[in-house]
Amino acid sequence: MSNFELLSTDCKSAARLGLLTTAHGKVETPVFMPVGTAGAVKGITPQQLKETGANIILANTYHLLLRPGVETVEKIGGLHKLMGWNNPILTDSGGYQVFSLSPLAKIDDEGVEFASHIDGAKLYLNAEIATGIQNRLGADIIMCFDQCTPFPCDDTQLNKAVERTISWAKRCKQAHTKPDQLLFGIVQGGTDLPMREQCARELVELEFDGYAIGGLSVGEGHKEMIRTVSHTTPILPQDKPRYLMGVGTPEDIIAAIGAGVDMFDCVLPTRNGRNAFAFTKDGPVRLRNSAHINDPSPIEAGCDCYCCGNFSRAALRHFFNVGEMLGPILVSLHNLRFYQRLTAGARQAIKENKFADWAAEQLKK
């Protein structure tokens, strides 16, 4: 039985409307998942998250492995209990952080030995261990262990990473012990289209519950990213969800939805929110600018978030200038709501068979 139902498609693009079923509820797609790196979306309560429209969030296996540790998460009742979140959760495999945070990592075909970024302690991860950790954490969707590559990347390194990603995916599937958790394979290959195609086709043969496109948003630029995504998505099954990892800006998300992607995650809404950068339908607003010193208007006229309903740009600028923690919280809330409004707008446009026109109008702004 499939856990994903394709409800409709757009006539002028590859955009899709879908419904993903997990152990903790259903998720309408396209969907944006806020990132709760260490078990919490920074500065935001679960109730506030729900009020932004979020109903699935992401947690980071690497960081949870280091602190508080898998045993602690198990003892307090699992990841949902730790996060105070009864809706779906997705965990990544930890692979990306192993490579990005540990330049001295020793990688071979078996797995990766690396040093903790906290205290330098030696740790080891491979396909079986990463899958077992995620089984124990108890997320609804878990990811295969994969090898990410930098951009640019030479052919030898890229070929080896794709080879390992496929091999590790087979081992992850064999090690996976929790049938109520959906296991997604991750397509690697940089911006090399033949490598992407090879990786995608071999993973499809393994029949995962969903497929992610990894290794993008690492410096290749918007045009190359969408070119790579547009080449990869048609190879993936129509009846399985497609997840573009770590992406991205509103422009990236709109274009990727048009290329047939269903799921997204990114730290931008909260990271930028903590730095006084607000997303709006008319473009970014930088709230530290002196232009807002006496501005009584909200961040975005017509926005239904708590921040815009109660606080002015002048107040927000003041909070940032005096180091008041309310400033980063409020702008993070606004940005999270903006991303949920964006994907809700995309879903409605697909439903009405008007996505291409809607996307063009959004991108103009």
DORO-609499 format. One record per residue (C-alpha): x, y, z. Coordinates in steps of 0.001 Angstrom, whole numbers. Example, Ala and Ser with C-alpha at 12.3 -4.5 7.8 and 13.67 -1.06 7.14 Angstrom:
2
(r (12300, -4500, 7800));
(r (13670, -1060, 7140));
! end
This chain:
365
(r (0, 0, 0));
(r (1361, 3407, -1005));
(r (1783, 6112, 1627));
(r (1496, 8858, -995));
(r (-1528, 9815, -3072));
(r (-1068, 12032, -6121));
(r (-4192, 14190, -6183));
(r (-3619, 16411, -9219));
(r (-999, 17961, -11486));
(r (-670, 21326, -13195));
(r (-1241, 21398, -16961));
(r (1581, 23880, -17739));
(r (4283, 22585, -15383));
(r (5342, 19474, -13455));
(r (3820, 20808, -10200));
(r (1958, 18192, -8152));
(r (-637, 18187, -5381));
(r (-325, 15210, -3062));
(r (-1210, 13675, 289));
(r (1466, 11908, 2344));
(r (308, 9557, 5115));
(r (2565, 8959, 8136));
(r (2190, 7319, 11536));
(r (1484, 10732, 13095));
(r (-877, 12142, 10497));
(r (-1350, 13227, 6920));
(r (668, 15932, 5148));
(r (-550, 17918, 2156));
(r (2146, 18561, -439));
(r (3911, 20673, -1630));
(r (5028, 21261, 1950));
(r (7705, 23241, 3769));
(r (9226, 21679, 6900));
(r (10710, 24000, 9565));
(r (14049, 22796, 10923));
(r (14405, 21839, 14594));
(r (18119, 21043, 14577));
(r (18595, 19926, 18188));
(r (14988, 19018, 18905));
(r (13479, 22503, 18773));
(r (12861, 25169, 16141));
(r (14957, 27961, 17649));
(r (12891, 30276, 19857));
(r (9525, 28882, 18725));
(r (7119, 26757, 20780));
(r (5332, 23801, 19162));
(r (2005, 25616, 19601));
(r (3366, 28669, 17794));
(r (4669, 26394, 15030));
(r (1210, 24916, 14532));
(r (-253, 28406, 14368));
(r (2082, 29232, 11449));
(r (491, 26343, 9540));
(r (3328, 23826, 9927));
(r (2319, 20203, 10433));
(r (5615, 18410, 9777));
(r (9062, 19390, 11062));
(r (12637, 18173, 10680));
(r (15145, 17153, 13357));
(r (18841, 16489, 12969));
(r (20158, 13010, 13715));
(r (23801, 14117, 14013));
(r (23087, 16753, 16652));
(r (20660, 14544, 18596));
(r (23226, 11733, 18581));
(r (25783, 14023, 20238));
(r (23331, 15714, 22619));
(r (21253, 14543, 24436));
(r (22047, 11096, 22983));
(r (19798, 8326, 21657));
(r (19440, 6630, 25045));
(r (18122, 9814, 26647));
(r (15600, 10352, 23848));
(r (14388, 6766, 24289));
(r (14122, 7098, 28086));
(r (11880, 10163, 27871));
(r (9539, 8515, 25376));
(r (10979, 9190, 21931));
(r (11558, 12136, 19647));
(r (7938, 13331, 19566));
(r (7952, 13528, 23363));
(r (11292, 15364, 23407));
(r (10046, 17925, 20895));
(r (6541, 18274, 22349));
(r (5211, 17647, 18848));
(r (2513, 15076, 18034));
(r (2543, 15646, 14280));
(r (4917, 14076, 11720));
(r (8702, 14431, 12096));
(r (11436, 13745, 9553));
(r (15026, 13039, 10580));
(r (18017, 13249, 8264));
(r (20678, 10550, 8454));
(r (23471, 12729, 9813));
(r (25502, 12239, 6640));
(r (25570, 15874, 5593));
(r (26785, 17094, 8994));
(r (29483, 14426, 9150));
(r (30978, 15833, 5964));
(r (30280, 19533, 6476));
(r (31263, 19811, 10146));
(r (34168, 17370, 10244));
(r (36899, 18228, 7724));
(r (39105, 15529, 9233));
(r (36551, 12765, 8636));
(r (37950, 9464, 7379));
(r (35615, 8039, 4757));
(r (35753, 4599, 3193));
(r (33256, 2200, 1631));
(r (32219, 916, 5054));
(r (31403, 4242, 6716));
(r (32806, 7399, 8274));
(r (34975, 8065, 11316));
(r (34752, 11670, 12433));
(r (35338, 14009, 15335));
(r (32517, 15622, 17295));
(r (32373, 19369, 16628));
(r (31618, 19807, 20348));
(r (34535, 18105, 22092));
(r (36521, 16327, 19378));
(r (35479, 12861, 20556));
(r (35869, 10148, 17908));
(r (32593, 8816, 16530));
(r (31668, 6370, 13793));
(r (28664, 6190, 11484));
(r (27749, 3840, 8691));
(r (24537, 2799, 6962));
(r (23477, 335, 9636));
(r (24295, 2599, 12585));
(r (22599, 5679, 11059));
(r (19470, 3664, 10281));
(r (19421, 2082, 13735));
(r (19727, 5469, 15433));
(r (16806, 6844, 13429));
(r (14735, 3726, 14158));
(r (15340, 4343, 17853));
(r (14623, 8089, 17712));
(r (11201, 7260, 16285));
(r (10646, 9850, 13537));
(r (7904, 9217, 10974));
(r (10241, 9639, 7988));
(r (13915, 8656, 8085));
(r (16682, 9100, 5519));
(r (19307, 6776, 4077));
(r (22944, 7434, 4950));
(r (24605, 9050, 1938));
(r (27823, 10776, 897));
(r (27471, 14460, 90));
(r (29988, 16158, -2193));
(r (31167, 19773, -2309));
(r (30715, 22100, -5275));
(r (32664, 22024, -7454));
(r (33655, 18373, -7277));
(r (36005, 16405, -9529));
(r (34666, 13404, -11461));
(r (36584, 10803, -9463));
(r (35250, 12062, -6128));
(r (31736, 12435, -7509));
(r (31664, 8923, -8989));
(r (32872, 7424, -5716));
(r (30263, 9337, -3692));
(r (27446, 8136, -5963));
(r (28736, 4567, -5783));
(r (28824, 4712, -1980));
(r (25415, 6400, -1761));
(r (23826, 3555, -3737));
(r (25675, 873, -1773));
(r (24798, 2472, 1562));
(r (21145, 2843, 493));
(r (20938, -931, -48));
(r (22397, -1500, 3408));
(r (20039, 1047, 4996));
(r (17033, -745, 3548));
(r (18274, -4073, 4884));
(r (18930, -2560, 8328));
(r (15565, -749, 8577));
(r (13442, -2472, 11245));
(r (10448, -182, 11809));
(r (7750, -599, 9124));
(r (5763, 2342, 10536));
(r (8693, 4638, 9626));
(r (8981, 5675, 5977));
(r (12519, 5315, 4575));
(r (13625, 7692, 1795));
(r (16571, 7157, -551));
(r (18758, 10155, -1428));
(r (19856, 10904, -4993));
(r (23385, 12313, -5232));
(r (25524, 13287, -8221));
(r (26253, 17000, -7944));
(r (25233, 18894, -11089));
(r (26418, 16050, -13338));
(r (23176, 14975, -15031));
(r (24295, 11475, -16103));
(r (25484, 10762, -12553));
(r (22189, 12021, -11131));
(r (20311, 9782, -13567));
(r (22386, 6722, -12697));
(r (21921, 7277, -8969));
(r (18179, 7913, -9313));
(r (17533, 4848, -11470));
(r (19417, 2505, -9157));
(r (17625, 3864, -6079));
(r (14223, 3540, -7773));
(r (14953, -165, -8332));
(r (15333, -532, -4554));
(r (11747, 725, -4023));
(r (11973, 3228, -1196));
(r (8955, 4962, 381));
(r (10122, 8292, -1056));
(r (13101, 9912, -2752));
(r (15169, 12920, -1799));
(r (17425, 15021, -4013));
(r (20486, 15841, -1925));
(r (23766, 17654, -2453));
(r (22289, 20873, -3849));
(r (22177, 24414, -2445));
(r (25927, 24096, -1829));
(r (27093, 26895, -4114));
(r (25980, 25788, -7571));
(r (23488, 28650, -7942));
(r (19757, 28751, -8659));
(r (19936, 28014, -12400));
(r (22128, 24916, -12032));
(r (20046, 23690, -9104));
(r (16778, 23843, -11030));
(r (18427, 22339, -14126));
(r (19562, 19383, -11994));
(r (16200, 19019, -10234));
(r (14265, 19231, -13519));
(r (16394, 16425, -14959));
(r (16065, 14223, -11867));
(r (12376, 14389, -10931));
(r (11000, 12687, -14093));
(r (13134, 9628, -13289));
(r (11522, 9266, -9856));
(r (8217, 7380, -9418));
(r (5029, 9395, -9846));
(r (3443, 7678, -6831));
(r (6230, 8476, -4338));
(r (7025, 11804, -2603));
(r (10028, 13845, -3778));
(r (12035, 15864, -1287));
(r (14600, 18568, -2160));
(r (16883, 18714, 874));
(r (18013, 21996, 2441));
(r (16208, 24286, -18));
(r (15732, 27145, 147));
(r (14801, 30665, -890));
(r (11226, 31427, -1973));
(r (12452, 31572, -5589));
(r (14103, 28156, -5250));
(r (10961, 26612, -3778));
(r (8586, 28025, -6395));
(r (10825, 26847, -9249));
(r (11360, 23414, -7692));
(r (7615, 22909, -7160));
(r (7215, 23686, -10855));
(r (9802, 20970, -11549));
(r (7812, 18368, -9592));
(r (9195, 18522, -6032));
(r (6836, 17876, -3093));
(r (8827, 18531, 109));
(r (11305, 21154, 1313));
(r (13238, 22117, 4435));
(r (15541, 25032, 5166));
(r (16883, 27052, 8104));
(r (16426, 30371, 6245));
(r (13104, 31447, 7834));
(r (14457, 31227, 11370));
(r (18134, 31992, 10724));
(r (17237, 35117, 8759));
(r (14546, 35978, 11292));
(r (17149, 36006, 14052));
(r (19119, 38487, 11937));
(r (16286, 40983, 11357));
(r (15671, 39809, 7773));
(r (11994, 39328, 6906));
(r (10518, 37659, 3828));
(r (7442, 39291, 2252));
(r (5429, 38835, -934));
(r (7044, 42021, -2249));
(r (10621, 41063, -1408));
(r (12863, 41143, 1669));
(r (12675, 43697, 4478));
(r (15769, 44442, 6570));
(r (14455, 45639, 9882));
(r (17679, 47155, 11246));
(r (17549, 49840, 8525));
(r (16983, 53377, 9806));
(r (14092, 53752, 7347));
(r (11968, 51802, 9859));
(r (12792, 53916, 12925));
(r (9303, 55499, 13095));
(r (7432, 53114, 10786));
(r (4066, 52101, 12304));
(r (3291, 49515, 9610));
(r (3666, 45748, 10044));
(r (6341, 43762, 8236));
(r (3809, 42830, 5552));
(r (386, 44332, 5022));
(r (-2254, 41603, 4910));
(r (-96, 38977, 6638));
(r (-2117, 37050, 9235));
(r (798, 36098, 11504));
(r (973, 37052, 15198));
(r (3879, 39425, 14567));
(r (2174, 41430, 11825));
(r (-1069, 41545, 13796));
(r (541, 43072, 16873));
(r (3898, 44763, 16148));
(r (5201, 47558, 13948));
(r (8442, 47696, 12003));
(r (9548, 50456, 14387));
(r (8986, 48225, 17411));
(r (10836, 45327, 15808));
(r (13802, 47539, 14907));
(r (13928, 48729, 18509));
(r (13893, 45158, 19860));
(r (16854, 44209, 17663));
(r (18790, 47356, 18541));
(r (18508, 46757, 22285));
(r (19136, 43005, 22077));
(r (15620, 42067, 23169));
(r (15027, 38377, 22367));
(r (11435, 39097, 21348));
(r (12693, 40620, 18076));
(r (14246, 37428, 16651));
(r (11262, 35371, 17859));
(r (8694, 37630, 16186));
(r (10484, 37873, 12849));
(r (11088, 34109, 12869));
(r (7348, 33616, 13410));
(r (6560, 35916, 10508));
(r (9039, 34161, 8205));
(r (7721, 30715, 9126));
(r (4199, 31879, 8392));
(r (5369, 33402, 5088));
(r (6784, 30047, 3977));
(r (3561, 28263, 4961));
(r (1476, 30842, 3075));
(r (3760, 30370, 75));
(r (3329, 26595, -74));
(r (-404, 26868, 702));
(r (-688, 29277, -2228));
(r (1146, 26788, -4433));
(r (-1197, 23974, -3397));
(r (-4260, 26080, -4161));
(r (-2863, 27125, -7538));
(r (-2166, 23504, -8498));
(r (-5665, 22543, -7376));
(r (-7089, 25221, -9688));
(r (-4690, 24232, -12501));
(r (-3147, 27723, -12418));
(r (275, 27045, -10920));
(r (2380, 28291, -13841));
(r (581, 31654, -13873));
(r (674, 31896, -10071));
(r (4389, 31125, -10000));
(r (5171, 33745, -12638));
(r (3264, 36346, -10650));
(r (5049, 35442, -7397));
(r (8479, 35602, -9017));
(r (7763, 39063, -10444));
(r (7435, 40339, -6882));
! end
